[in-house]
Amino acid sequence: FRPQRETRPRDPIQEIVQGALPQSSPPAGQMSSPRGGSTSSNTAAVAVTSALPGPTLLGRHTATEVPGSVCDAATPEKPAGAGTGSRCREAARARAAAQGLSLAFVLKEALSGVTVALAMVPEAVAFSLAAGLKPKVGLISSFFVCLVTSLLGGRPAMVSGATGSIAVLVGPIIQTHGVEYLFYAVMLMGLFQIVAGLLGVGNLVRLVPVPVEIGFCNGLALVIGLAQFSNYHDINKIKAAEAAAKLVAGANNTAEAAGRQLGSFDAFTKGKPFIQGEEAVFAGIITAIAFFVCLFLPKLTKKVPSALVAIVVATAFEWLVARMAFGSHTPLVGDIAELHGSLPNIAWLESDYSMPPLNFETFREVLPLSITMAAVGLLESLMTLNLIDEITDTKGNTMRECIGQGVANMICGVLGGMGGCAMIGQSMINVNSGARQRVSSATAGICLLLIVMAFYQGINCIPVSGLVGVMFNVVFHTFEWRSLKLMLLAALPLSMREKFFSEARSRQKIRRADALVILVVTLVTLFTDLATAVAVGMVLACFMFAFDSATQVTVDTRLTVDAATGKTVKYYDVHGILFFGSCTHFLSLFDEKNDPEDVRLVFDAGYIVDYSAIEALNKLGERYGAYKKRVTLQELKPQSASIVQKSSGLLVKELAVSLVEEEVLPAEREHLNVEHFDLADHHAEHHHEEEDEHKDELTAHGV
């Protein structure tokens, strides 16, 4: 899930830009980098270069204070170092022009997009079948979501489309109300995502703990994997049973599916028959072939999409071996839902759909699913965005991404799609192919539509078991296998870890609380849905943090004599965060009865963060007031001072606040406290030491 940062290859665009500048000597301030690129030494140059789009942003730039850079290169009109801002702007314009005119750049982006489109086809079909939809719905969704987000999204080179996290959510509403209600849910999902983007909800993804992310990935992988076993049902027997039920009952009773959100175990609990005999054997072989091709082909070459090669090999085995050599067969995509090469149309105009009226009843039915889909889609998209940010050393726009995803899903719902979000696997293919701009993802969307229009008959001939193998590969790479070791080591006591594992391995232990969060999120995903699992994991992680932090607030005490009054003053130096969880422990640290009349709380290393902290200080003031003593708050941090000042009308009279900076700590403690370390005094002291050393040298030489 977190691949290593890639090395920086040679950049032809940088060479084009530098070719327009004087090349008599290497530009000052650029040094050879071990990554194969150049390290800019001018801060302004780094800022401009990092802001420019293009394939140069592959490695991390390092800014150092060496005068001169490519932006300051000497020209006949201006000497080197003059007009830094104008030089950087000229370099930026030259770079943008070079990128826009570079055939190599456009070709590289386009080829990356074609590769991604080929890889998206089998997964889009597989996700459609997993959701109980026709392949056309998943392919339309991938086309529109990919194309719209490439234009409006906040992360260039990120690929979006129909995903497993959305597919596993939509099954129940299709079974209970029909696919038409799904389209309304997708439209409402897009609206929620737009509102979330405008409210800045996308920035909250940074608050998701790593254990919750791991549990999310594990749960998603298990749900997708379990859903694939429904593809081994005997289609002919199921259709015959449904036809008989319609004759007897007059309608297909599907109310039994209403109680489930994900249907993780539906393949085993619905009583549907599985394929048997020779057909089952060949289906298993084709699944294994597709899975192992996807797994091991990237180790040999990454020039072709492994999923596409797996589907080609699986289809060849189906038709050449299973059908021609042995006279057997396995279910094909066309047997389940035949695909026709037609352009997407508005759902209300499609003869296959009967759209229900848009009223309060419809809104009430689709609202829960819409909220869940919006939350899951944004979470997966923003996690993918952060991952690409880390790999490319660039920064995406979370607000724009939320709005782009929302617009894409609204259009997708109107045109009869299942919705979608960012695709981690396809995004990694695109980025690893060298794509860095929107051209690649836009090309992927357009090519996907062309593939559907031109090769729909070939898609109908694909064996479903081959698509299952591709999905099992997605499961394999989505599941965080490392988390199993982490949870095992967390569960074992130290003696057993040292007995069964090496010393280095036994120290790879995480907190048991974090291991519990991973396990809980994974299990909740299986039995409810992804959004609920993430919410439960967040609540559990926050509770664990609050519980652990409750006893982290401490105080150091010291007695001094006030030079002005001659009275004894007791100082309590507060360390830690005073919040709702630590208030009880904080109040137990004081000796109200034996303390002198003047008590001062020093918050130079402490924080006041909420109303519970204000109430705790009021209680402390009242306790000292009962003994005719007074408490003063000193040296508050700016954030703490702001909270106290705004709530000053709520403070009891026994509690005074001093917002004027006072030095209350002994001088010898200054250098032990980072907050109080005076840089100017440090430089002055260092300067005096240098002067003393210089005088000693002069004395030694007899001067």
C-alpha positions as CSV (number, residue, x, y, z in Angstrom):
1,F,0.0,0.0,0.0
2,R,3.0,2.3,0.5
3,P,5.5,1.7,-2.2
4,Q,9.0,3.2,-2.0
5,R,9.6,6.6,-3.6
6,E,10.7,6.1,-7.1
7,T,14.0,7.1,-8.5
8,R,14.2,10.1,-10.8
9,P,14.9,9.3,-14.4
10,R,16.4,11.7,-16.9
11,D,14.1,14.5,-17.9
12,P,14.0,15.5,-21.6
13,I,11.8,18.5,-20.8
14,Q,14.4,19.9,-18.4
15,E,17.0,19.6,-21.2
16,I,14.7,21.4,-23.6
17,V,14.2,24.3,-21.1
18,Q,17.9,24.5,-20.3
19,G,18.7,24.3,-24.0
20,A,17.0,27.7,-24.5
21,L,19.4,29.2,-21.9
22,P,23.1,29.8,-22.1
23,Q,24.9,26.4,-22.0
24,S,28.5,27.5,-22.1
25,S,28.9,26.2,-18.6
26,P,26.7,24.3,-16.2
27,P,24.2,26.6,-14.5
28,A,25.5,27.9,-11.2
29,G,23.9,26.4,-8.2
30,Q,23.0,23.0,-9.7
31,M,24.8,20.0,-8.4
32,S,24.8,16.4,-9.5
33,S,22.3,14.3,-7.6
34,P,22.6,10.6,-6.8
35,R,19.1,10.2,-8.2
36,G,20.3,11.1,-11.6
37,G,18.7,14.5,-11.7
38,S,19.8,17.9,-10.6
39,T,19.4,19.5,-7.2
40,S,18.3,23.1,-7.3
41,S,20.1,25.3,-4.9
42,N,18.0,28.4,-5.2
43,T,14.8,28.5,-3.1
44,A,12.9,30.6,-5.6
45,A,13.8,28.2,-8.4
46,V,12.7,25.2,-6.4
47,A,9.4,26.9,-5.6
48,V,8.7,27.7,-9.3
49,T,9.8,24.3,-10.5
50,S,7.7,22.4,-7.9
51,A,4.7,24.4,-8.9
52,L,5.0,23.6,-12.6
53,P,3.2,20.6,-14.0
54,G,5.1,17.9,-15.8
55,P,7.2,14.9,-15.6
56,T,10.1,16.6,-13.8
57,L,8.5,16.1,-10.4
58,L,9.8,12.6,-9.8
59,G,12.4,13.2,-7.0
60,R,12.6,15.4,-4.0
61,H,14.2,18.8,-4.6
62,T,16.5,20.1,-1.9
63,A,16.9,23.8,-1.3
64,T,20.2,25.1,-0.2
65,E,21.5,28.7,0.1
66,V,24.0,28.7,-2.7
67,P,23.7,31.9,-4.8
68,G,22.6,31.5,-8.4
69,S,20.4,29.0,-10.2
70,V,19.0,28.2,-13.6
71,C,16.5,31.1,-13.0
72,D,19.5,33.4,-12.6
73,A,21.5,32.3,-15.6
74,A,23.4,35.1,-17.3
75,T,22.0,36.5,-20.5
76,P,23.3,39.4,-22.7
77,E,20.6,41.6,-21.3
78,K,21.0,40.8,-17.6
79,P,24.0,39.5,-15.6
80,A,23.7,36.4,-13.6
81,G,21.9,36.9,-10.3
82,A,19.9,39.9,-11.4
83,G,16.1,39.8,-11.6
84,T,15.6,36.5,-9.9
85,G,11.8,36.7,-10.0
86,S,11.6,37.6,-13.7
87,R,14.2,34.9,-14.6
88,C,12.1,32.3,-12.8
89,R,9.0,33.4,-14.5
90,E,10.7,33.3,-17.9
91,A,11.9,29.8,-17.1
92,A,8.4,28.8,-16.0
93,R,6.9,30.1,-19.3
94,A,9.6,28.3,-21.3
95,R,9.0,25.1,-19.5
96,A,5.2,25.3,-19.9
97,A,5.7,26.0,-23.7
98,A,8.2,23.2,-24.0
99,Q,5.8,20.7,-22.3
100,G,2.9,21.8,-24.5
101,L,4.9,21.4,-27.7
102,S,6.8,18.3,-26.8
103,L,5.6,15.3,-28.8
104,A,7.5,12.9,-26.5
105,F,5.7,14.2,-23.5
106,V,2.2,13.9,-25.1
107,L,3.0,10.5,-26.4
108,K,4.2,9.3,-23.1
109,E,1.1,10.5,-21.4
110,A,-1.1,9.0,-24.1
111,L,0.6,5.6,-24.0
112,S,0.2,5.5,-20.2
113,G,-3.5,6.2,-20.6
114,V,-4.0,3.4,-23.2
115,T,-2.2,1.0,-20.8
116,V,-4.5,2.0,-18.0
117,A,-7.6,1.7,-20.2
118,L,-6.7,-1.9,-21.2
119,A,-6.2,-2.8,-17.5
120,M,-9.5,-1.2,-16.5
121,V,-11.7,-3.3,-18.9
122,P,-11.5,-6.6,-17.1
123,E,-11.9,-5.1,-13.6
124,A,-14.8,-2.9,-14.6
125,V,-16.6,-6.0,-16.0
126,A,-15.7,-8.0,-12.9
127,F,-17.0,-5.3,-10.5
128,S,-20.2,-5.1,-12.5
129,L,-20.8,-8.8,-12.2
130,A,-19.9,-8.7,-8.5
131,A,-22.6,-6.1,-7.9
132,G,-25.2,-8.0,-9.9
133,L,-25.2,-5.6,-12.8
134,K,-24.6,-5.9,-16.5
135,P,-21.0,-5.3,-17.7
136,K,-22.2,-2.2,-19.6
137,V,-23.0,-0.4,-16.3
138,G,-19.5,-0.8,-14.9
139,L,-17.8,0.1,-18.2
140,I,-20.0,3.3,-18.5
141,S,-19.2,4.2,-14.9
142,S,-15.5,3.8,-15.5
143,F,-15.6,5.9,-18.6
144,F,-17.5,8.8,-17.2
145,V,-15.8,8.9,-13.8
146,C,-12.4,8.6,-15.3
147,L,-12.9,11.3,-17.9
148,V,-14.7,13.8,-15.6
149,T,-12.2,13.4,-12.7
150,S,-9.3,13.8,-15.1
151,L,-10.6,17.2,-16.0
152,L,-12.1,18.4,-12.7
153,G,-10.3,16.3,-10.1
154,G,-7.6,17.6,-7.8
155,R,-4.9,15.0,-8.5
156,P,-3.3,14.8,-12.0
157,A,-2.4,11.3,-13.1
158,M,-4.9,9.7,-10.6
159,V,-7.3,7.3,-12.3
160,S,-10.9,6.8,-11.1
161,G,-13.6,4.4,-12.2
162,A,-15.9,1.6,-11.0
163,T,-14.3,0.1,-7.9
164,G,-14.8,-2.9,-5.6
165,S,-15.5,-0.7,-2.6
166,I,-18.5,0.7,-4.3
167,A,-19.6,-2.5,-6.0
168,V,-19.9,-4.4,-2.7
169,L,-22.3,-1.7,-1.4
170,V,-24.9,-1.7,-4.2
171,G,-26.1,-5.3,-4.3
172,P,-28.9,-5.1,-1.7
173,I,-30.7,-2.1,-3.2
174,I,-30.6,-3.7,-6.7
175,Q,-32.1,-6.9,-5.3
176,T,-34.8,-5.2,-3.3
177,H,-35.8,-2.2,-5.4
178,G,-34.1,-2.6,-8.8
179,V,-31.2,-1.0,-10.6
180,E,-33.2,2.3,-11.2
181,Y,-32.9,3.1,-7.5
182,L,-29.2,2.7,-7.7
183,F,-29.0,5.5,-10.3
184,Y,-30.8,7.9,-7.9
185,A,-28.4,6.8,-5.1
186,V,-25.4,7.5,-7.3
187,M,-26.7,11.0,-8.1
188,L,-27.3,11.8,-4.4
189,M,-23.9,10.4,-3.6
190,G,-22.3,12.9,-6.0
191,L,-24.3,15.7,-4.4
192,F,-23.0,14.7,-1.0
193,Q,-19.4,14.6,-2.3
194,I,-19.7,18.1,-3.7
195,V,-21.1,19.5,-0.4
196,A,-18.3,17.7,1.4
197,G,-15.7,19.3,-0.8
198,L,-17.2,22.8,-0.3
199,L,-17.1,22.3,3.4
200,G,-13.5,21.1,3.4
201,V,-14.3,17.6,4.7
202,G,-11.5,16.2,2.5
203,N,-8.9,17.6,4.9
204,L,-10.2,15.3,7.6
205,V,-8.7,12.3,5.9
206,R,-5.4,13.2,7.5
207,L,-7.0,12.4,10.9
208,V,-7.6,8.8,9.9
209,P,-5.1,6.6,11.9
210,V,-2.9,4.1,10.1
211,P,-4.6,1.1,12.0
212,V,-8.0,2.3,10.6
213,E,-6.5,2.4,7.1
214,I,-5.1,-1.1,7.4
215,G,-8.4,-2.4,8.7
216,F,-10.2,-0.7,5.9
217,C,-7.9,-2.4,3.3
218,N,-8.2,-5.8,5.0
219,G,-11.9,-5.6,5.3
220,L,-12.4,-4.4,1.7
221,A,-10.1,-7.2,0.4
222,L,-12.1,-9.9,2.3
223,V,-15.5,-8.5,1.2
224,I,-14.4,-8.5,-2.5
225,G,-12.8,-11.9,-2.2
226,L,-15.9,-13.5,-0.6
227,A,-18.2,-11.9,-3.2
228,Q,-16.3,-13.6,-6.0
229,F,-17.6,-17.0,-5.0
230,S,-21.0,-16.1,-6.3
231,N,-19.6,-16.3,-9.8
232,Y,-19.3,-20.0,-9.4
233,H,-23.1,-20.5,-9.1
234,D,-24.8,-22.5,-11.7
235,I,-26.4,-19.9,-13.9
236,N,-28.7,-22.3,-15.7
237,K,-30.2,-23.8,-12.5
238,I,-30.7,-20.4,-11.0
239,K,-32.5,-19.1,-14.1
240,A,-34.7,-22.2,-14.1
241,A,-35.5,-21.7,-10.4
242,E,-36.3,-18.0,-10.9
243,A,-38.6,-18.8,-13.8
244,A,-40.5,-21.4,-11.8
245,A,-40.8,-19.0,-8.9
246,K,-42.3,-16.4,-11.2
247,L,-44.9,-18.8,-12.4
248,V,-45.9,-19.8,-8.9
249,A,-45.7,-16.5,-7.0
250,G,-46.1,-14.1,-9.9
251,A,-42.9,-12.2,-9.0
252,N,-39.5,-12.8,-7.8
253,N,-39.4,-12.4,-4.1
254,T,-36.1,-10.8,-3.1
255,A,-37.1,-9.2,0.2
256,E,-34.8,-11.6,2.0
257,A,-31.8,-9.5,0.9
258,A,-33.0,-6.3,2.5
259,G,-31.4,-6.9,5.8
260,R,-27.8,-7.0,4.5
261,Q,-25.6,-4.1,3.6
262,L,-22.6,-5.8,2.0
263,G,-23.6,-9.5,1.5
264,S,-20.2,-10.7,2.4
265,F,-21.4,-14.3,2.9
266,D,-24.4,-14.3,0.5
267,A,-22.6,-16.7,-1.9
268,F,-22.8,-19.3,0.8
269,T,-26.0,-18.4,2.7
270,K,-28.6,-17.9,-0.1
271,G,-28.9,-21.6,-1.0
272,K,-28.0,-21.1,-4.7
273,P,-26.4,-24.1,-6.4
274,F,-22.7,-24.1,-7.4
275,I,-21.3,-25.5,-10.6
276,Q,-20.1,-29.1,-10.3
277,G,-18.1,-31.8,-12.0
278,E,-15.9,-31.1,-15.0
279,E,-17.2,-27.5,-15.3
280,A,-16.1,-26.7,-11.8
281,V,-12.7,-28.2,-12.4
282,F,-12.1,-26.1,-15.5
283,A,-13.4,-22.9,-13.8
284,G,-10.9,-23.5,-11.0
285,I,-8.1,-24.0,-13.4
286,I,-9.0,-20.8,-15.4
287,T,-9.2,-18.8,-12.1
288,A,-5.8,-20.1,-11.0
289,I,-4.2,-19.3,-14.4
290,A,-5.6,-15.7,-14.4
291,F,-4.5,-15.2,-10.8
292,F,-0.9,-16.4,-11.3
293,V,-0.5,-14.5,-14.5
294,C,-1.5,-11.3,-12.7
295,L,0.8,-12.1,-9.8
296,F,4.0,-13.2,-11.6
297,L,3.9,-11.4,-14.9
298,P,4.9,-8.0,-13.4
299,K,8.1,-9.7,-12.1
300,L,9.1,-10.4,-15.7
301,T,7.9,-7.3,-17.5
302,K,5.7,-4.3,-16.8
303,K,5.3,-3.2,-20.4
304,V,1.9,-4.8,-20.7
305,P,-1.0,-4.8,-18.2
306,S,-0.9,-8.1,-16.3
307,A,-4.7,-8.2,-15.9
308,L,-5.1,-7.9,-19.7
309,V,-2.7,-10.7,-20.4
310,A,-4.4,-12.8,-17.8
311,I,-7.8,-12.4,-19.4
312,V,-6.3,-13.2,-22.9
313,V,-4.6,-16.4,-21.5
314,A,-7.8,-17.4,-19.6
315,T,-10.0,-16.9,-22.6
316,A,-7.6,-18.9,-24.9
317,F,-7.6,-21.7,-22.4
318,E,-11.5,-21.7,-22.2
319,W,-11.9,-21.8,-26.0
320,L,-8.9,-24.0,-27.0
321,V,-8.7,-26.4,-24.2
322,A,-12.0,-26.6,-22.2
323,R,-14.3,-26.3,-25.2
324,M,-12.4,-27.6,-28.2
325,A,-10.1,-30.3,-26.6
326,F,-12.5,-31.6,-23.9
327,G,-15.9,-30.5,-25.1
328,S,-16.7,-28.8,-21.8
329,H,-17.4,-25.2,-20.9
330,T,-17.5,-22.6,-18.1
331,P,-19.9,-19.6,-17.8
332,L,-19.0,-16.6,-20.0
333,V,-19.8,-12.9,-19.6
334,G,-22.3,-13.1,-22.4
335,D,-24.1,-16.0,-20.5
336,I,-24.7,-13.8,-17.5
337,A,-25.3,-10.4,-19.1
338,E,-24.5,-9.8,-22.8
339,L,-22.8,-6.6,-23.7
340,H,-23.9,-4.5,-26.7
341,G,-21.8,-1.8,-28.3
342,S,-24.1,1.2,-27.8
343,L,-23.4,4.8,-26.7
344,P,-24.4,5.8,-23.2
345,N,-27.8,7.3,-22.9
346,I,-29.8,9.1,-20.2
347,A,-31.3,6.6,-17.8
348,W,-34.9,8.0,-18.3
349,L,-34.6,7.5,-22.0
350,E,-33.4,3.9,-21.9
351,S,-36.0,1.3,-22.7
352,D,-34.3,-1.2,-20.3
353,Y,-35.1,0.9,-17.3
354,S,-38.3,2.2,-15.7
355,M,-37.2,5.1,-13.5
356,P,-39.4,5.6,-10.4
357,P,-40.8,9.0,-9.6
358,L,-38.4,11.3,-7.8
359,N,-40.3,11.9,-4.6
360,F,-39.7,11.7,-0.8
361,E,-40.3,8.0,-0.7
362,T,-37.5,7.4,-3.3
363,F,-35.2,9.8,-1.5
364,R,-35.8,8.0,1.8
365,E,-34.9,4.6,0.2
366,V,-31.7,5.7,-1.4
367,L,-30.4,8.1,1.4
368,P,-28.6,5.6,3.6
369,L,-26.8,4.0,0.7
370,S,-25.9,7.4,-0.8
371,I,-24.3,8.5,2.4
372,T,-22.3,5.2,2.7
373,M,-21.2,5.3,-0.9
374,A,-20.1,9.0,-0.6
375,A,-18.1,8.4,2.5
376,V,-16.4,5.2,1.2
377,G,-15.7,6.8,-2.2
378,L,-14.1,9.9,-0.7
379,L,-12.1,7.9,1.8
380,E,-10.6,5.6,-0.8
381,S,-10.0,8.5,-3.3
382,L,-8.3,10.7,-0.7
383,M,-6.1,7.8,0.5
384,T,-5.1,7.2,-3.1
385,L,-4.4,10.9,-3.5
386,N,-2.2,11.0,-0.5
387,L,-0.3,8.0,-1.7
388,I,0.4,9.5,-5.1
389,D,1.4,12.8,-3.4
390,E,4.0,10.8,-1.5
391,I,5.3,9.0,-4.5
392,T,5.6,12.0,-6.9
393,D,6.5,14.5,-4.2
394,T,3.7,16.8,-5.3
395,K,0.6,18.1,-3.6
396,G,-3.0,17.4,-4.7
397,N,-6.0,19.5,-4.0
398,T,-8.4,17.5,-1.7
399,M,-11.3,20.0,-2.0
400,R,-11.1,19.9,-5.8
401,E,-10.9,16.2,-5.8
402,C,-14.1,15.9,-3.7
403,I,-16.0,18.2,-6.0
404,G,-14.6,16.5,-9.1
405,Q,-15.7,13.1,-7.8
406,G,-19.1,14.5,-6.9
407,V,-19.7,15.9,-10.4
408,A,-18.5,12.7,-12.0
409,N,-20.9,10.6,-10.0
410,M,-23.8,12.9,-10.6
411,I,-23.2,12.6,-14.4
412,C,-22.7,8.9,-14.0
413,G,-26.0,8.4,-12.2
414,V,-27.9,10.4,-14.8
415,L,-26.4,8.2,-17.6
416,G,-27.1,4.9,-15.9
417,G,-23.8,4.2,-14.1
418,M,-23.0,2.6,-10.7
419,G,-20.7,5.3,-9.6
420,G,-17.0,5.1,-8.7
421,C,-14.0,6.6,-7.0
422,A,-10.2,6.5,-7.3
423,M,-8.6,3.2,-8.3
424,I,-5.4,2.5,-6.4
425,G,-4.2,-0.2,-8.7
426,Q,-4.8,1.7,-12.0
427,S,-3.4,4.9,-10.5
428,M,-0.2,3.0,-9.6
429,I,0.1,1.6,-13.1
430,N,-0.3,5.2,-14.5
431,V,2.2,6.8,-12.2
432,N,4.8,4.0,-12.6
433,S,4.4,4.4,-16.4
434,G,5.7,7.9,-16.0
435,A,2.4,9.8,-16.3
436,R,2.2,13.0,-14.3
437,Q,-0.6,15.0,-16.0
438,R,-4.3,14.9,-16.8
439,V,-3.6,13.9,-20.3
440,S,-3.0,10.3,-19.3
441,S,-6.2,9.8,-17.3
442,A,-8.3,11.6,-19.9
443,T,-6.9,9.3,-22.6
444,A,-7.7,6.3,-20.4
445,G,-11.4,7.3,-20.2
446,I,-11.7,8.0,-24.0
447,C,-9.9,4.7,-24.9
448,L,-12.2,2.8,-22.5
449,L,-15.3,4.0,-24.4
450,L,-13.6,3.1,-27.8
451,I,-12.8,-0.4,-26.5
452,V,-16.3,-1.0,-25.4
453,M,-17.7,0.2,-28.7
454,A,-15.3,-1.7,-30.9
455,F,-14.6,-4.9,-28.9
456,Y,-17.8,-5.6,-27.0
457,Q,-18.2,-9.0,-28.8
458,G,-14.8,-10.1,-27.4
459,I,-15.8,-9.1,-23.9
460,N,-18.9,-11.4,-24.2
461,C,-16.5,-14.3,-24.8
462,I,-14.5,-13.8,-21.7
463,P,-14.9,-16.6,-19.1
464,V,-16.3,-15.3,-15.8
465,S,-13.8,-17.5,-13.9
466,G,-10.9,-15.6,-15.6
467,L,-12.3,-12.3,-14.2
468,V,-12.5,-14.0,-10.8
469,G,-8.8,-14.7,-11.0
470,V,-8.2,-11.0,-11.8
471,M,-10.3,-10.0,-8.8
472,F,-8.4,-12.4,-6.5
473,N,-5.2,-10.6,-7.6
474,V,-6.8,-7.3,-6.5
475,V,-7.7,-8.9,-3.2
476,F,-4.1,-10.2,-2.8
477,H,-2.6,-6.8,-3.3
478,T,-5.3,-4.9,-1.3
479,F,-4.9,-7.0,1.9
480,E,-2.2,-5.8,4.2
481,W,-0.5,-9.1,4.9
482,R,2.1,-7.5,7.1
483,S,-0.7,-6.6,9.6
484,L,-1.1,-10.3,10.5
485,K,2.5,-10.4,11.8
486,L,1.9,-7.1,13.6
487,M,-1.2,-8.4,15.3
488,L,0.4,-11.7,16.2
489,L,3.4,-10.0,17.8
490,A,1.1,-7.6,19.7
491,A,-1.0,-10.5,21.1
492,L,2.0,-12.5,22.4
493,P,3.7,-11.7,25.7
494,L,7.4,-10.7,25.7
495,S,8.6,-14.2,26.8
496,M,6.9,-15.9,23.9
497,R,8.1,-13.4,21.4
498,E,11.7,-13.9,22.5
499,K,11.3,-17.7,22.5
500,F,9.8,-18.1,19.0
501,F,11.2,-15.1,17.2
502,S,14.5,-13.5,16.7
503,E,15.5,-10.4,18.8
504,A,15.0,-8.1,15.8
505,R,11.6,-9.6,14.9
506,S,10.4,-9.7,18.5
507,R,10.8,-5.9,18.7
508,Q,8.5,-5.3,15.7
509,K,5.5,-5.0,18.1
510,I,2.8,-2.4,18.0
511,R,0.5,-1.4,20.8
512,R,-2.3,-3.9,21.5
513,A,-4.7,-1.1,21.2
514,D,-3.6,-0.5,17.6
515,A,-3.8,-4.2,16.8
516,L,-7.4,-4.2,18.3
517,V,-8.4,-1.3,16.0
518,I,-7.1,-3.2,12.9
519,L,-9.1,-6.3,13.9
520,V,-12.3,-4.4,14.8
521,V,-12.4,-2.4,11.6
522,T,-11.8,-5.6,9.5
523,L,-14.6,-7.5,11.3
524,V,-17.1,-4.6,11.3
525,T,-16.5,-4.3,7.5
526,L,-17.5,-8.0,7.0
527,F,-20.7,-7.7,9.0
528,T,-21.9,-4.1,8.3
529,D,-20.3,-1.8,5.7
530,L,-17.1,0.1,5.0
531,A,-18.3,3.5,6.2
532,T,-19.5,2.1,9.5
533,A,-16.3,0.2,10.0
534,V,-14.2,3.3,9.5
535,A,-16.4,5.3,11.9
536,V,-16.2,2.6,14.5
537,G,-12.4,2.5,14.1
538,M,-12.1,6.2,14.4
539,V,-14.2,6.3,17.6
540,L,-12.2,3.4,19.1
541,A,-8.8,5.0,18.2
542,C,-9.9,8.4,19.6
543,F,-11.1,6.7,22.8
544,M,-7.8,4.9,23.1
545,F,-5.9,8.1,22.6
546,A,-8.0,10.0,25.2
547,F,-7.6,7.1,27.7
548,D,-3.8,7.0,27.3
549,S,-3.4,10.8,27.4
550,A,-5.6,11.2,30.5
551,T,-2.6,10.5,32.8
552,Q,0.0,12.3,30.6
553,V,-0.5,15.7,32.2
554,T,2.0,16.3,35.0
555,V,3.2,19.2,37.2
556,D,6.6,20.2,38.6
557,T,6.5,22.3,41.8
558,R,8.9,24.8,43.3
559,L,8.8,27.4,46.0
560,T,10.3,30.9,45.7
561,V,10.1,34.2,47.7
562,D,8.6,37.2,46.0
563,A,11.2,40.0,46.1
564,A,8.6,42.7,46.2
565,T,6.3,41.3,48.9
566,G,8.6,38.9,50.7
567,K,5.8,36.3,50.6
568,T,6.3,32.7,49.5
569,V,5.0,31.8,46.1
570,K,4.5,28.2,44.8
571,Y,4.8,27.5,41.1
572,Y,3.2,24.6,39.4
573,D,4.8,24.0,36.0
574,V,2.2,22.2,33.9
575,H,3.3,19.7,31.3
576,G,0.9,18.1,28.9
577,I,-2.6,18.7,27.5
578,L,-5.5,19.7,29.7
579,F,-8.6,18.3,28.1
580,F,-11.8,16.4,29.1
581,G,-9.9,13.2,29.6
582,S,-7.1,14.5,31.8
583,C,-9.1,16.9,34.1
584,T,-9.7,14.4,36.9
585,H,-6.0,13.5,37.0
586,F,-5.0,17.1,36.8
587,L,-7.1,18.1,39.9
588,S,-5.5,15.4,41.9
589,L,-2.0,16.9,41.5
590,F,-2.5,19.9,43.8
591,D,-2.2,20.3,47.6
592,E,-4.7,23.1,48.3
593,K,-4.6,22.8,52.1
594,N,-0.8,23.1,52.5
595,D,0.1,25.4,49.6
596,P,0.9,29.1,50.3
597,E,-1.6,31.9,49.6
598,D,-0.1,32.8,46.3
599,V,-0.2,29.8,43.8
600,R,0.8,30.2,40.2
601,L,0.2,27.8,37.3
602,V,2.8,28.1,34.6
603,F,1.6,26.8,31.2
604,D,4.8,27.3,29.2
605,A,4.8,23.5,28.5
606,G,1.1,22.9,28.9
607,Y,-2.0,23.4,26.8
608,I,-5.7,24.3,27.5
609,V,-7.8,22.9,24.7
610,D,-11.5,22.7,25.6
611,Y,-14.3,23.8,27.9
612,S,-13.7,20.8,30.2
613,A,-10.3,22.3,30.9
614,I,-11.8,25.7,31.8
615,E,-14.2,24.0,34.2
616,A,-11.3,22.0,35.8
617,L,-9.5,25.3,36.4
618,N,-12.6,26.8,37.9
619,K,-12.9,23.8,40.3
620,L,-9.2,24.3,41.2
621,G,-9.8,28.0,41.9
622,E,-12.8,27.2,44.1
623,R,-10.8,24.7,46.1
624,Y,-8.1,27.2,46.8
625,G,-10.7,29.9,47.4
626,A,-12.1,27.8,50.2
627,Y,-8.7,28.3,52.0
628,K,-8.6,32.1,51.1
629,K,-6.0,31.5,48.5
630,R,-5.7,32.7,45.0
631,V,-4.5,31.0,41.8
632,T,-2.9,32.8,38.8
633,L,-2.4,31.4,35.3
634,Q,0.9,32.4,33.6
635,E,2.8,32.0,30.4
636,L,-0.1,30.7,28.3
637,K,0.5,29.5,24.8
638,P,-1.2,31.6,22.1
639,Q,-3.9,29.0,21.5
640,S,-4.5,28.5,25.2
641,A,-4.5,32.2,25.9
642,S,-7.1,32.7,23.2
643,I,-9.4,30.0,24.7
644,V,-9.0,31.5,28.2
645,Q,-9.5,35.1,27.1
646,K,-12.7,34.2,25.2
647,S,-14.1,32.4,28.2
648,S,-12.8,34.9,30.8
649,G,-16.4,35.7,31.8
650,L,-16.9,32.1,32.9
651,L,-13.8,32.1,35.2
652,V,-14.4,32.2,39.0
653,K,-13.1,35.1,41.0
654,E,-10.4,33.1,42.7
655,L,-8.8,32.4,39.4
656,A,-6.6,35.2,37.9
657,V,-5.0,35.2,34.4
658,S,-1.7,36.9,33.6
659,L,-1.4,37.4,29.8
660,V,1.8,39.4,30.2
661,E,4.9,37.4,29.6
662,E,6.8,36.9,32.8
663,E,10.0,35.0,33.4
664,V,9.2,32.6,36.3
665,L,11.7,29.8,35.6
666,P,15.2,29.8,37.1
667,A,17.9,30.8,34.6
668,E,19.6,27.5,34.8
669,R,16.5,25.8,33.4
670,E,16.3,28.0,30.3
671,H,18.5,25.8,28.2
672,L,16.5,22.7,29.1
673,N,13.3,24.2,27.9
674,V,13.0,24.4,24.1
675,E,10.0,26.8,24.4
676,H,12.1,29.3,26.3
677,F,15.4,29.0,24.4
678,D,16.4,32.5,23.3
679,L,18.1,32.3,20.0
680,A,19.4,35.9,20.2
681,D,21.0,35.3,23.6
682,H,22.5,32.1,22.2
683,H,24.1,33.9,19.2
684,A,25.4,36.7,21.5
685,E,27.0,34.1,23.9
686,H,28.5,32.3,20.9
687,H,29.9,35.6,19.6
688,H,31.5,36.4,23.0
689,E,33.1,32.9,23.0
690,E,34.5,33.5,19.6
691,E,36.0,36.9,20.6
692,D,37.6,35.2,23.7
693,E,39.1,32.5,21.5
694,H,40.4,35.2,19.1
695,K,42.0,37.1,22.0
696,D,43.7,33.9,23.3
697,E,45.1,33.3,19.8
698,L,46.5,36.8,19.6
699,T,48.0,36.5,23.0
700,A,49.6,33.2,22.1
701,H,51.3,34.9,19.1
702,G,52.5,37.8,21.2
703,V,50.2,40.4,19.6
